[in-house]
C-alpha cells in the first residue's frame, strides 16, 4: 500500500481509537486529528489528554498510524498503529518506571523508535491495511491502551 493510501486508512483507525479511549476517560480532551511528516513520510496522529486521577499531574495518550519503516516505527519494521503514554503532548514521562508511576503499566513499555532520538512508553498493534478494516484495528488499539491505563492505575478497573 502506498503511503497516501495508508494515511487515509490510518485516519479512520486513529479516529476510532481516539473516540473509544476518550469515551472511557473522565473529562478527556481530544486534539485535532493531524497529518505530520518526518523525513518526507507522513503519519497520522491525535492526542487524548486527561488529568491524573490521584496526582496533580497531566497525562496524554499519543495515538498514531505510521507506515512500515517510518521514523516512528520500531524493530522489526512493519505498518503499525501505536500509542504513547506521555506527560503531555510535548514531554515524555521519565524513563524510570518508578519515577513515571509505571510499575504496572503493561502493555506500555519503554521503546526506542527507528529514529533513535524518539523514545518513550509505547505500545503498538501490527496492522495489514490491505486486508484489515481500520475501524477494527482502531478498536484493538483502544482496547490495549485502556488495559494499559487500568494497569497503571490511571483508570478504574472494569
N, C-alpha and C positions, 0 to 999 in steps of 0.2 A: 504494500500500500504506500502510495506517495505521501510525503509529509503533509501536504494540504488536505488530503482526504483524512489522514489521521487526526489532524486538528479538528475537522468537522465532527468526527467520531468522538474525539476527546471532549469537545464542548458538551455534548449530550451526557457523557459519562460523569464528568466533573460536576455538572449542574445537578444531576441526580444524586450524587454522593453528598454534595453540599446541602441540598434540601433535606435529605434524610438525617444527616448529622445535626443540622441546626434545629430540626424539629424535636430533638431529644435533649437539647441543652437550654436551660432556662436563660432567657434574655440574650440569646446568641445574636451576634451582629454579623451579617454577611457582606463581604466586599462585592464589587462588581466582578463578573466573570471577565477575565482578560486574556489576551494573547500576548506573550512576550517572546523575545528572541535572544538566544545565546549563540555566538559563533555562526550566525546566519541561519540557524534552525529554530523553528518556532515550537512553543509549548503552550499549553492552556493551564490557567491557574485560577483559584478562588480561595479566599481566606474566610474562616469561621472563627470569630473572636468571642471570648467569654471571660467572665470573672472566675478566678479560682474559688471553689466553694468554701474553703476554710482559711485561706490566707488573703491578705490584701495585695493580691497579685493578679495580673492578666495571664491568659493563655490564648494561643492561637493555633488552629489547625490549618496548615497549608495543604490544599488539595491540588493535585496537578496531573496532567497527562503529558508524557514525554515519549517521542518515538525512539526506537532502538538506536543506541549509540549516542544519544543526546547527552550533553553535559550533566543533566540531572538523572541520567540512568545510573545503574550500578553494575557490578560484575556479578554474574555473566550478563552481558548486554541483551536486552530484549525490550520490546514495547511494553510500557507499564503505566498503570495508574499508581500514584503514590500519595502519601500523606506525611507531613512533618508536624511534630508537636513542638511548638516554639513558645518563647516568652511573649513575643508579639510578632507582627509581620516583618520586622526588621532585625530581630535579635533571637539567636538560638538560645536554648536552655544550656546550662552548664553541662559539659560532657561528663562530669562526675555524677553518677546515678543518684547518690545520696544528696548532694547539693541541689540537684534538679528535682528531687522528690520523685524519682522514677524507679524506686526499688522494686515496684511491682507493675511496671508499665508494659509488660509483654502484651501485644506483639511489637510495640515500638522498641527499636534498638538503635544504638549509635552506628551510623553508616557514613561512609565516605563515597561521594559520587564519583563518576568517571573523571570529571574535572575536580581534582583533589582539593581545591580551595573551598569546595562546598561540602559541608558535613553537618550532621545533626541527628536528632531522634526521628527515625523514619520507619515506615512500613510500606509495603507495596504489594500490588496484585499484578501478576504477569497477565498480559492480555494478547489475544489474537484478534485484532479488529476486523480481519477478513471473514471470520466465522462466528464471532461473539457479539451479542447485542450490547450496545453501550449502556443502556439502562440497567441491564443485568449486572454488568461489571461495576457500574457505579454503585449499585446496591451492595455488591460484595465488598467493595472498598469501604463503604459506610459502615457495614457490619463489623469489619475489622477495626476501624477507627473507634467505634463505640465500645467494643470489647476492650481495647487498649485504654480508653478513658476511664472505664469502670475499674479495670485492674489497677490503674494509677490513683484511684480514689477521687477522680475529677467529676465523676457522675455516680449517682447511687446505683447499687446493684439492682438487677432486674427482679 
